[in-house]
Amino acid sequence: MTLQDHIRITFWVSILTIIAMGSVIGIVLPLQGAIFPNLGAFAALIMPIHGIRVLCAWLYGWWSVVYLFISNVATALFYWLIASNAPHIEFTYERLIAWALVSVVAIISLRVVNLAGLEITSITERIDNKTWRQLILIAVISSVLNSLGHTFIFSGQFVAVGERNAILSYIIGDTLGTVVCFAVLIVLFRFVRLRMTIS
């Protein structure tokens, strides 16, 4: 790929991440705060950004680490400029490590699954229900890594919630978020196919 390709991919991954974070800040966290006030804002119970991570790792391999890390920084800058009180955007040492963590968990999970003998359907092949199920498996595995990593990085901040609840909330949020992300994509794909059929 050329430098322009990398810049274009980074741009679109960043835009999608910003939109997904906007849905978390504007919809998920307010509802979550009303229903589960003790959970706090450390882990959203629906985190569609995780679906973006999985898809990015599947499509671009190890380059996804670069794209995702830059998109995390870009998202933080964007929301820092428009809403300085938004969660997940503090520029701290722990947050930088967390951004690095979420940038690698999906590709590591994908490679581990490949080494175990499960080949995920290539993007050049037909994307069907099996493909989505395989990617959700990657999402669950990477979510476990993500939750364990976040618990280690922010262990001092989970005292009120309890580490088990924090780990569980990360796994639930990442997995549900991935399902929501994929559902939106499936609807979009069907809409595009319908438009192409009509045309």
C-alpha positions as CSV (number, residue, x, y, z in Angstrom):
1,M,0.0,0.0,0.0
2,T,1.1,3.5,-0.6
3,L,1.4,6.3,1.9
4,Q,-1.9,7.8,0.6
5,D,-3.6,4.5,1.2
6,H,-2.4,4.4,4.8
7,I,-3.5,8.0,5.4
8,R,-6.9,7.3,3.8
9,I,-7.5,4.2,6.0
10,T,-6.3,6.0,9.1
11,F,-8.7,8.9,8.3
12,W,-11.8,6.6,7.9
13,V,-10.9,4.4,10.9
14,S,-10.6,7.7,12.9
15,I,-14.0,9.0,11.6
16,L,-15.8,5.8,12.4
17,T,-14.2,5.7,15.9
18,I,-15.2,9.3,16.6
19,I,-18.8,8.5,15.5
20,A,-18.9,5.3,17.6
21,M,-17.5,7.1,20.6
22,G,-20.2,9.8,20.1
23,S,-22.9,7.1,20.3
24,V,-21.3,5.8,23.5
25,I,-21.0,9.3,25.1
26,G,-24.4,10.5,23.9
27,I,-26.6,7.4,24.2
28,V,-25.0,4.4,26.0
29,L,-23.4,6.1,29.0
30,P,-26.4,8.3,30.0
31,L,-28.7,5.2,29.8
32,Q,-26.1,3.1,31.6
33,G,-25.8,5.7,34.4
34,A,-29.5,5.8,34.9
35,I,-29.9,2.0,35.0
36,F,-26.6,1.1,36.7
37,P,-25.4,4.2,38.6
38,N,-22.7,2.2,40.5
39,L,-20.9,1.0,37.4
40,G,-19.4,4.4,36.5
41,A,-18.0,5.3,33.1
42,F,-14.9,3.0,33.0
43,A,-16.6,0.5,30.7
44,A,-19.6,1.1,28.5
45,L,-22.0,-1.9,28.4
46,I,-22.2,-1.4,24.6
47,M,-18.9,-0.4,23.0
48,P,-19.2,-0.5,19.2
49,I,-15.6,0.7,18.8
50,H,-14.5,-2.9,19.6
51,G,-16.2,-4.0,16.5
52,I,-14.2,-1.5,14.5
53,R,-11.0,-2.9,16.1
54,V,-11.9,-6.4,15.1
55,L,-12.8,-5.5,11.5
56,C,-9.6,-3.3,11.2
57,A,-7.4,-6.2,12.4
58,W,-9.2,-8.6,10.0
59,L,-8.8,-6.3,7.0
60,Y,-5.4,-4.8,7.6
61,G,-3.4,-7.2,9.8
62,W,-0.6,-5.7,11.8
63,W,-1.1,-2.3,10.2
64,S,-4.3,-2.1,12.2
65,V,-2.3,-1.4,15.3
66,V,-1.0,1.9,13.8
67,Y,-4.5,2.8,12.4
68,L,-6.2,2.1,15.7
69,F,-3.7,3.9,17.9
70,I,-3.8,7.0,15.7
71,S,-7.6,6.8,15.7
72,N,-7.7,6.6,19.5
73,V,-5.5,9.8,19.8
74,A,-7.6,11.5,17.1
75,T,-10.8,10.6,18.9
76,A,-9.4,11.9,22.2
77,L,-8.4,15.2,20.7
78,F,-11.7,15.6,19.0
79,Y,-13.7,15.1,22.1
80,W,-11.2,17.1,24.2
81,L,-11.8,20.0,21.9
82,I,-15.6,19.8,22.0
83,A,-16.3,18.3,25.4
84,S,-13.5,18.3,27.9
85,N,-15.5,16.3,30.5
86,A,-16.1,13.3,28.2
87,P,-14.8,10.0,29.6
88,H,-11.9,8.0,28.1
89,I,-10.1,11.0,26.7
90,E,-7.6,12.0,29.5
91,F,-4.0,12.3,28.2
92,T,-2.4,10.3,31.0
93,Y,0.3,7.7,31.0
94,E,-2.3,5.0,31.8
95,R,-4.6,6.1,29.0
96,L,-1.7,6.0,26.5
97,I,-1.0,2.4,27.6
98,A,-4.7,1.6,27.3
99,W,-4.8,3.0,23.8
100,A,-1.8,0.8,22.9
101,L,-3.6,-2.2,24.5
102,V,-6.9,-1.8,22.6
103,S,-4.9,-1.3,19.4
104,V,-3.2,-4.7,19.6
105,V,-5.8,-7.0,21.3
106,A,-7.8,-7.8,18.1
107,I,-4.8,-8.7,15.9
108,I,-3.2,-10.7,18.6
109,S,-6.5,-12.7,19.1
110,L,-6.8,-13.1,15.3
111,R,-3.2,-14.5,15.1
112,V,-3.7,-16.8,18.1
113,V,-6.9,-18.2,16.6
114,N,-5.1,-18.7,13.2
115,L,-2.3,-20.6,15.0
116,A,-4.9,-22.8,16.7
117,G,-6.0,-23.9,13.2
118,L,-9.1,-21.7,12.6
119,E,-8.7,-19.7,9.4
120,I,-11.0,-16.7,9.3
121,T,-12.7,-16.2,6.0
122,S,-10.7,-13.8,3.8
123,I,-12.2,-10.5,2.7
124,T,-11.8,-11.6,-0.9
125,E,-14.2,-14.5,-0.3
126,R,-17.9,-14.3,0.2
127,I,-18.8,-12.8,3.6
128,D,-21.6,-14.9,5.1
129,N,-23.0,-15.7,8.6
130,K,-19.9,-18.0,9.3
131,T,-17.6,-15.0,8.7
132,W,-19.6,-12.8,11.2
133,R,-19.6,-15.7,13.8
134,Q,-15.8,-16.1,13.4
135,L,-15.3,-12.4,13.9
136,I,-17.5,-12.3,17.0
137,L,-15.3,-15.1,18.4
138,I,-12.3,-12.9,17.8
139,A,-14.2,-10.1,19.5
140,V,-14.8,-12.2,22.6
141,I,-11.2,-13.4,22.9
142,S,-9.8,-9.9,22.4
143,S,-12.4,-8.5,24.8
144,V,-11.0,-10.9,27.5
145,L,-7.5,-9.6,26.8
146,N,-8.8,-6.1,26.8
147,S,-10.6,-6.4,30.1
148,L,-7.7,-8.1,31.8
149,G,-5.3,-5.4,30.5
150,H,-7.6,-2.5,31.6
151,T,-8.0,-4.0,35.0
152,F,-4.3,-4.2,35.4
153,I,-3.7,-0.7,34.1
154,F,-6.5,1.0,36.1
155,S,-6.6,-1.4,39.1
156,G,-6.6,1.4,41.6
157,Q,-9.8,2.9,39.9
158,F,-11.9,-0.2,40.1
159,V,-12.2,-0.4,43.9
160,A,-15.8,0.8,44.1
161,V,-17.0,-1.5,41.4
162,G,-14.9,-4.5,42.1
163,E,-12.5,-6.0,39.7
164,R,-14.8,-8.9,38.7
165,N,-17.6,-6.5,37.8
166,A,-15.1,-4.4,35.9
167,I,-13.8,-7.3,33.9
168,L,-17.4,-8.6,33.2
169,S,-18.5,-5.1,32.2
170,Y,-15.7,-4.8,29.7
171,I,-16.4,-8.2,28.2
172,I,-20.1,-7.5,27.9
173,G,-19.6,-4.0,26.5
174,D,-17.0,-5.1,23.9
175,T,-19.0,-8.1,22.8
176,L,-22.4,-6.3,22.6
177,G,-20.7,-3.4,20.9
178,T,-19.3,-5.7,18.3
179,V,-22.7,-7.3,17.7
180,V,-24.2,-3.9,17.3
181,C,-21.4,-2.7,15.0
182,F,-21.8,-5.8,12.8
183,A,-25.6,-5.5,12.8
184,V,-25.3,-2.0,11.4
185,L,-22.8,-3.1,8.8
186,I,-25.1,-6.0,7.7
187,V,-28.0,-3.6,7.3
188,L,-25.8,-1.2,5.3
189,F,-24.6,-4.0,3.1
190,R,-28.1,-5.2,2.4
191,F,-29.2,-1.6,1.7
192,V,-26.3,-1.1,-0.8
193,R,-27.2,-4.4,-2.5
194,L,-30.8,-3.4,-2.7
195,R,-29.9,-0.1,-4.3
196,M,-27.6,-1.8,-6.7
197,T,-30.4,-4.3,-7.6
198,I,-32.9,-1.5,-8.2
199,S,-30.4,0.4,-10.3
